Amino acid sequence: MREQWESGSGPSVQIGYVNSNGQRCCGHRTVPGTDHEQYAYKVECTNCGYVYGANGTDMHERRCPECQGGAPGIRYWTVSDSVDPRGPKGRS
């Protein structure tokens, strides 16, 4: 069963929030961010479509790393979101 994307508790980390730089919050999956007690949020640039991760504390001012010279993204996915290279159920 896949985990659902969740909104954060503040206004800038609600799913669908778009900051003044055109960065849309897509939610989090409880993956720890790189800032103290933060989750890593999936972010989508509405200008170029680039998808990356950011700490919740940065969402309100975040700029796209691809088209706006923003800071590099962080990992926002869980290991279970990744494809196992050994195939279904980890078998070779």
Buried (B, 14 or more C-beta within 10 A) or exposed (E): EEEEBEBBEEEBBEBEBEBEBBBBBBBBBEBEBEBEEBBBBBBBBEBEEBBBBBBBBBBBEBBBBBEBEBEEBBEBEEEEEEEEEEEEEEEE
